[in-house]
Amino acid sequence: MKLLALLSQNYELSVADIGLIETGRINRNYKVTSSEGKEYCLKVYSEAVPDSRLLDGLRVTTYLAPLAFPVPRVVLTINHKEVLYTPEGRYLLLHYIPGRNLPKEEVGVAECFGMGAMLGRLHHSLRFFPTADRLYDSLWRGSASALPRVFDLLSHIQSRESHDDFDKFAIASLTYRIQVMQKLEVGPEQFSHLQRQALHGDYHLGNVIFNTSGEVSGVLDFDQTCFNFPAWELMRAIGFTCFDGNKFSFERAAAILKGYSVNGGTLTPADYLEMPRLWYCQMVRGLWGLREHYQGEADPRQDEAAYGRHAIMVWLGDNLKGIRDFIWNTIKT
């Protein structure tokens, strides 16, 4: 009822129905239907998303919309504002893009080609985004800076009186990271020869909409927009789409790479060759899912994601040369 009143008071909109779509780590999404039958998506943001990130995302989608890129268009408030600020939170109303997210088990070669093609088109469109270097800089810290944080979290877990299954997993994962960083510099400075540009920042199946024909019809959630390596974003999209448990689908990965390269992808040979090592270095020093588990209320979805990221990280570390050779051979054909 509160949301219904909020929409009626702040938008030129007569609401017939509103229902929760999903609750994520950083926002809640509602599907809104007007009395005229038009559909919208209302995003309610948590404090985990700084205003600067939210506004960066709006700058990027505003830039992409005139290029006929399939991004959600913003519905302005009655005061002609993009974001509605209230004491209870921040709200963003968007035109609804029809279609659906596909679970990984329903994604085939054709869908992967479409994902790669859309990412190639996105990188091409954002290649000359003005003031890209003023976007959030998501470069990570190197081994010397990251190790103390990892040691601190490991010590915190080890000091607990008893350890559950997640504690044991976290200890093993953190120990792995420490051992890697004691031998390997993971800082991004070593990749300074690679190109950087404006990126989506969180391109994966959950933020891609497919139509009934299996084609990509929309890209959502630009609130993680950043200035980073396009090679990192492509490798990340491949990893999250093609790795399942302990199995990697080279067929799907090849489809993403081919779709990307034939539809405007911006990578140079050096970018392609460094893709696996680039993402591996970023994953090793990252504590996503682990940090949240011990700093706040544990979320089973984040725990599951932490397990998945660890499995990808270890597999990638064991297969860096093989993946690099596979990528190079794929883009040459």
Protein Blocks (a to p, Z undefined) as FASTA:
>chain_A
ZZmmmmmmmpccddfbdcdfbdcfkbccdddddfkopacddddddfklcfklmmmmmmmm
mmmmmnopacddddddfkopabdcdfkbccddddddedddddfklpcfklmmmmmmmmmm
mmmmmmmgghklmmccfbdcdfklmmmmmmmmmmmmmmpmbdcfklmmmmmmmmmmmmmm
mmpccbfklmmmpccdddehlacfklcccdfkopafbdehjllgccddfklmmmmmmmmm
mgghjaccfklmmmmmmmmmmnopabdfklmmmmmmmmmmmmmmpcghjlmmmmmccdfk
lmmmmmmmmmmmmmmmmmmmmmmmmmmmmmmZZ
